[in-house]
Structures are given as structure tokens and as C-alpha cells.
Amino acid sequence: MKDSKIEWVGEIPETWEVVKVKHKFRYKKEIVGCYCDDYDRLALTMQNVVKRSKDDNTGLQPDKFETYQILRKDELVFKLIDLQNVSTSRVGLSPFTGIVSPTYIILRAEKGMSPRYAEKYFYVLWKNQIFNALGDDGVRSNLGKDDLFDVRMPIPLIDEQQRIADFLDKECEKIDGLKADIEAQIDTLEKYKRSVITEAVTHGLDPNVPMKDSGAGWMPQVPAHWQVHKFKYHLQLRGIKNQAEKQVLSLYRDYGVVPKDSRDDNFNVTSEDTSNYRYVRVGDFVVNKMKAWQGSVAVSNYEGIVSPAYYVYEFSDALIDKRYFHFLMRNRTYTTEFRRLSGGIREGQWDLPAEALGNTLILIPPLPEQQAIADYLDEKCAQIDELISQKQSQIETLETYKKSLIFEYVTGKKEVV
């Protein structure tokens, strides 16, 4: 073994060489122009490079695809922008020929360089957040082609590269298969949790209770002794501002209202001037009007301020248990209705009008029954969440093992026998 003189690599086999990326790859940027209709659209995702419909309007979309660039089969593609976002994909080896965003960097391997082996090495750089730390200033938001070209990599002879790539492909396929099974189990648990919540908040805990028509076609049957009132009769829209010294809150579909800085995966931009933000008290009901249809509504457990794009409501009477209401408004029956009421798409987001929300019918069981439903759901959801957490921990263990396995072989710490 010898010192590679690459900090994150350490020692490598004596026979391996260390080269800069620019000596083994060719940079290319082939704009598709008027031939865009001849190619499939591709995207770099956590599942490598995949085909994506040109009609998919998720996120920022171009009006036309003439500015996209051609990515060919067996070429490496990199997304080295917004590097603070550690949960997004950074590198992939394309199994297809198609077109991708012009912001991607595309490299083609020269003779003597296996793109499959190289993709594994770059995978380690991504997963160990090496890309984030490149550059003289320590942390970079974006890397360009020249930055990538200056990255050094250890490489054996081409035959050994291919043996390593073959071995890692097989082992990673096994690991990814295990992960897929666990992810399917998590998906089943999450669906079960949603069904438990929906059943409890729309039908109660007694399966034999007499039912009546709700008066809303989107929720036809409810327990006969429950009241059905309009949202606006029990909650009032509030617009207190000028509280810039308060902590900034964010609203998540999965977590509810939490301090913005408490989540590593929060990439919402906070305005420098927060005086226009809306004041939220503990117990207020907060609605992201652009994402209500995704479940971004919640009763807040925190005091703070939220974006002006949010609605903030206060409860105007004591007829509603706030824990019950939190579960009620986040269940799929309501989020489906919020999507219908949003009535159109604007820049990739649906807008829920305050008037439409105010006229939405809400279900009001007797207060002791609301509290019993909330107690039941708190306990039941905690049990399901614990099972999900255990399975997510298994996935993290597999991810760590995969990252370690690839590192050991692409740096020569272990040898393919």
C-alpha cells in the first residue's frame, strides 16, 4: 500500500495510480435544440437516472426543451448545485439516451476508464459529502466543470476496474433489494396509519354507531349524533404581523408546525424582512394554502411567525378538541377535498382560497368523544410510528453498509478475489 495523498481516501494499492478527473473523462454539452421531440426526457434521482414525462410539471419546469442537453447511454451525469441540500442525488450513470437539464454536468469516460467503476467512486464522494467541502472556502454551494475536473481519483488497471464494478453491482443489487422490501413495509404501515386516522375521525370508535348523511357529497355518511358545521363558525382567520423577533416556524406534511431551524431538510427560504410574517400562538391552526391538499395543515405546538403564504386561524369557542381537529383536518378525506377546492395550479402549487376553506364542513362529535378519539389516535399512531422508525433504522444500516462496502473496494482496501 501507499499514501494516495487524497485526504478522504488514505492508502491505496502500490500498483494503482492517482489521476485528476480531467485526464480520464471528456466534458460534453450537446444542446438538443430543435430535435428535442426525438428524445425522452431524463432526470437524475435518488434511484439513478430515470425517464421522466415531459408533461410532469413537478417543480420548476421549462416552457420548452430546446435548451436541454443530450445525455447518452453510459455517460456520467452530475447535479452539483445547491450542495447544502444533502438529501438530493448528485451523480448517476445513465442507462438511457435522452435529454436532461442544462444545469447538469455530463462526462464521458475515455479509453482505459470504466464508467461503472467511476460512478461508484463518485457515489462515495456524494454520500460522504465530499462534494460539499471542495474548494478553497471550505464549503461550496455549487461546483462547476473545472472543479469536478480537478478532483483526484485512485484507479487500477481497466481489468481490475471492471472486476470491482461487476462485484459491486451484484452486492449493491442485493442491498437495494433488501431496502426495497423494507420500504414497501414502511409504505404499508403508513397507509394503515392513514386509514386508522380516517376511520376514527369520520366514523368514531364505535363500529355499530347509527349513521346519517353528512350533507357533503365528498363525505356521505357520519355518526348520527355528530354535528356538522362550517369551518368558519368555529375558527376565525387572524392576521397579526410585526412580530419579527419571534422564531420562524415551518409547516410540514409529516411533522406539523415546527421551528424552521429544527429540521436539517428545511430548504424554504426565509425573507430577510420578516415583519410581514404572520404571528402564531400555541394552539392556533396553521394552513399552507399552497400545499393544504398535501396535508400541510396543523395545530401548532409552538409560538412564532410563519410565511405570509400561510393562513393562521384561532378557535373561537371551546366546542372542538384541538388534538382531534388536528387529526381531522390532516386525514385524506379532507386533503382530497382541499385539492378539489384549490381549483387550479399556479407555478407548481395549488392555492386553497380562504373563503372555500371557511365554508368547508367539519365534523364535531361531543367533546368527550373527540378527546377519546384523540387519545386513541395518539397511542395508535405512536405504536405505528415506532415500527416505522425501526424499519427506517434498518434502511440506514443498509445504506451505511453499502457506502462502506463501495469505499473499501474503490480505494483498494479490499480486493475482489
Sequence and secondary structure as in RCSB ss.txt:
>XXXX:A:sequence
MKDSKIEWVGEIPETWEVVKVKHKFRYKKEIVGCYCDDYDRLALTMQNVVKRSKDDNTGLQPDKFETYQILRKDE
LVFKLIDLQNVSTSRVGLSPFTGIVSPTYIILRAEKGMSPRYAEKYFYVLWKNQIFNALGDDGVRSNLGKDDLFD
VRMPIPLIDEQQRIADFLDKECEKIDGLKADIEAQIDTLEKYKRSVITEAVTHGLDPNVPMKDSGAGWMPQVPAH
WQVHKFKYHLQLRGIKNQAEKQVLSLYRDYGVVPKDSRDDNFNVTSEDTSNYRYVRVGDFVVNKMKAWQGSVAVS
NYEGIVSPAYYVYEFSDALIDKRYFHFLMRNRTYTTEFRRLSGGIREGQWDLPAEALGNTLILIPPLPEQQAIAD
YLDEKCAQIDELISQKQSQIETLETYKKSLIFEYVTGKKEVV
>XXXX:A:secstr
 EE S TTT EE TT EEEEGGGTEEEE  B GGGGGGSEEEEEETTEEEE  TT   SS  S STT EEE TT 
EEE  SSTT TTS  EEE SS EEE TTSEEEEE TT  HHHHHHHHHHHHHTTHHHH STTS  S   HHHHHT
 EEEE  HHHHHHHHHHHHHHHHHHHHHHHHHHHHHHHHHHHHHHHHHHHHHH S TT  EEEEEETTEEEEETT
 EEEEGGGTEEEE     TTS BEEEETTTEEEEGGG TT      S  TTSEEE TT EEEETTTGGGT EEE 
SS EEE TTEEEEEE SSSS HHHHHHHHHSHHHHHHHHHHH SEETTEE   HHHHHT EEEE  HHHHHHHHH
HHHHHHHHHHHHHHHHHHHHHHHHHHHHHHHHHHHTTSS   
